[in-house]
C-alpha cells in the first residue's frame, strides 16, 4: 500500500494515477471526505488527515510500503518560517510512529542553499525528518514549467509577459509536473535502505526569452518578455496582499544570481521527458476551456 499526500492536486494526482496504472494499491490522504470520493471510486483506500495533526497522519501512514509527502505551498510565510518548523515536527512525529517502509518527500532545487529564501521552508522540513531511521528520498525538482500558467493571459492579450526571472537570456532549470509525479511514483516502488537526494530537471534548460518565443509559436502572434525592475518587487508584492514578501524576493534573487541551484553537476541530474512546448500548449488549452 502506498499512502499519497496532496492527491487532490496536480503532482499527487499524477503519482497516484501512475501507481494505479501499475496495479499498485493506493491510500488517498485527504482533508475533506468529499474530495476523497473520486479516489474511492477508482478503488483507493481513503484516509482523513491534516498536516497539522500528527496522530491523523500517523494513522494514514501506518502499514505502508511507501509514503509520498507533499506539503501545501506557503508563498507568504511569517518571518523565521514558524509554519515550516511546526510541519517538520508534525511529520517527524507521525513518521516515527507509523514507521512506513520508505518515504519520498517532495522538496525543491536549492534546498541546500545557505541564504534564507522562500525555499528554506523545505530545508527546515528536510532537516526535521532526516534524523529518522526510515529510508527517505528527498526529490528536488527544478522550477515548475507550470508556473507559466500566469503568463498565458498577458501573452494572449498584450503579447508582453512580465518576467521576474532575469536576465531574460539566462537559462533556467525547469521541469514539468508530469515528470515530477512520474519520477516520484517510480522512486516509491524502488527498495531503498538509506536517505538519498534525487535532483530532477526537464529535457533542456530554458530562458525567459525562449518561453516567450514558444508562446508566440503556439498563439500565432508576437510575444516578448519584459523584465520587472528588481526595485519595484517589494511594493508590487505588498500591493498584491503579501505581508512578508522578502522570502519570495530572495528566492527570485537566488535563481537570478545562481545560488539557488542543484548540488550535482548537470551530468548527475535526472532528466524529465516532457518539453516546455507540451506544457505551454496544455496551459493555453486549459485557459481556453475555462472561458
N, C-alpha and C positions, 0 to 999 in steps of 0.2 A: 504494500500500500504506500502511495506517495501522497503526502499532505501538501497542498499548494495554497500559499497566501496570495492575495491580490488577484484571485481567479476571475473576478468580475471586470478587471482592467485588461489592457491590451496584452502586456507581456505574460501575466499569469494565465490569461486565457489561451495564449499560444502554447505555453508549457503544458497545460492540461490537455489540449486537443492533440498535441504531439504524443503525449503518453497514452491517451485513449486510442489513438491510431495504432500504436504499438501494442495494443491489447493489455495495457498495464492498468491496475486498479488505482483510482484517484479519489482522494478525500478533499472536497472543496471546503476551504475555510472562509466563511463569510460572517459579516457583522449582522446582516439583515436576512432573516429566513426567506423572505420573498425573493431575494436575489439568488438564493441557493436553489430555487425550484428548477430553473433551466438546467442546472448541472445535475440535479437529481434525476431529471427526465433523460439525461444522457447516460445514466447508470452510475453516477458518482455517489459516494457517501457524502453527507453534508455535516460539517461541524461548525457550531456557532462559537466565535471567539473574537476578541478585540485586542489590539496592540497594547492597550492599557492594562489588560488583565492577565497576569501570568498563569493563574490557575486554569483559565479557559484555553489559553494557548497550549499549556502542558497537556491537557486532555486531548486537544486537536492533534498534537504531535505524537501522542502515545502509540506505540506498536507499529511504527512506520519504518520502511526501508530507507526512505529519504524525505526530507522536508525542503521545500523551496520557500525562502523568506524574502518577501518584498515589502519594504517599509514605505508607507504613504509619503509622498514628497512634501516637504515643508519649505516653501520658497521665501518665507518671511519669518525666520526663527528669532527667538529672543537672543540677546547678547549672551555669549558663552554657551549657547546651544543646550539649555537645560532639558528641552524636549528629547533630544537625541540621547542625552545621558540617561534619562528615565527609560526610554525604549531599550537601550542597551542592557540595562539592569533587568528589565522585564523579560527580554529574550533569553538572557543568560540563565535566569531562574527557571523559565519554562523548559528550556533545553536540558538543563541539569536534571530536572525532574523526569522528563519524558524519555531521555536517552535514545533518540532516534539513531538508526544505523549510520546516517550521514546527513549533511546539510549542504545546500547550495544557497549562499547569501548573495543577493543582487546588490553589488557595491557600485563603484564607479572608477573610471580613469582618474588618476591623481589622488586616490585615497591615501597615498603615501606622502603627499605634499606637506611640507613643513609650515607653509604660510597658511594662516587661517582664512577660510573662504566658505562658501555655501556647501561645498562637498565635504568639509570637515565633519559634517554630521555622520557620514559613512565611516570616516576614520575612527570616530568615537565608538560607533557600534561594532566595527570590526575588532577593536581593541577589547571591548567588553566581553565578546563571546570567544575570543581566540584562546583564552586560557582553559577552555573546556576540553575534556579528553575525548571529544567526538570529532571525526574527520569533517572538516568544513572546507568547502571550496568558496573562495571569495571571487565571484565573477565580476570583473571590472570592465564594462563596456565603454566605448568611446561616446562622444557627443551623439545624441539620438538624431538620425535623419528626420524623424517625425517632428522635431522642433520647428521645422519649416512649415508646419500647418498654419502658423501665424503669418506666413509670407504669402499665402495663396490670395487673400483678398487684396492686399496692396498690389501684388503682381498683376491681377486681373483688372483692377480699377484704374490705377495710375501708371503702372509699369515701373514704379520705383519702390524698392524694398529697403526699409531701414535695417542696417546691419550693426550689431554690437560686436560681432567678430571682425577684427581688424588686425593688420591691413587687409584690404579686400582681395589681394592676390596671394595671401598666406594659406597654404594647405592645412586643413584641419582633419584630424581623425574623426570619422563619423561611422555610424553603424545603424542598420535598420532593426526595429523592434522584433521583426520576424526572425532575424538571425539570433537575437538575444534569447528569445523564447525557445528556439530550436536547440541552441547550444546548452541552455540550462537543463532542458529535458534529457539531452544526451549525457550530461555530467551526472545527473541524478541516477541514471541507470548504470553508471560505472561503479566499481567497488574500490573505494579509497581507504587508505589506512592512516592518513595524516592530513594536516592542513595543507592547502595549496592555493596559489593565486593564478587565475586564468584571465588574461587580458585579450580583449576582443575588439577588432575594428572591421570596417567594411572592406570591399574589394580594392578600393583606392581612396587616398586622401583627396579632399575636395576644397577648393577655395570658395569664398562667398561669391566671387565673380562667376565661377562655374555653376553655382546654384542658380544665379540669375539667368545664365545662358541656357540652362536646362529648362527653366520655366518658360523662357522665350520660345524655345523649340516646341514645347508641349502646348503652349497657349497660342502660338502663331502670331505673336506680337512682340515688339521690343520691350525688354525688361532689363533693368540695371539695378545694381546695389548702390546704396548711399550710406556712407559711414555716419553713425550717430556720434556727434562730438562727445568725447570722454567727459568733459567738464559739465555736460548737461545731464548726465545719467542720474545723479542723486535726486535732483529736482524732479526729473521725469518720473522716476520710480515712486517717489513720495506722492506725486500728483495722481498716480495710479492706485494709491492706497497702501503702499508698503510702509511699515513703521520702522523697519531696520534694514535698509537696502544695502548696507556696506558689505555683508557676506556675498550677496549676488554680484555686486560690483567687483569685488576681489576675485570671484570665480571667473568672471569675464576677463579681468586682467590676467589671471593665470593662464587661460587659453591663449590670449593675445601675446603675452610675454614669454610663453613657453615653459613656465614652471608647473603648470598642470599638464602632465604627460604620462606615458606609460613608463614602468620601471625597466622593461626589457627593450632591446633594440627591435626594429621592425621585423627582423627575421624570426624573432621568438614569439611573435604575436599570432593568435588565432585569427584567421581571416573569414569574414562573412561572405555570403554569396549574393545578397540582394543589392542591386545597384541603386544609386540615388534617383535615377530616372524612373525606376519602378515605383519607388516610394512617392515621389512627387506626383506621378500620374494618379496614384491611388488617392492622394490627398486632394487633388483637384476634383476627381470624380466624386469624392465624399462631400466636398463643399457644394458641388453642383446638385447632388441628390438632396442635400439638406435644404436647398432653396427650391 
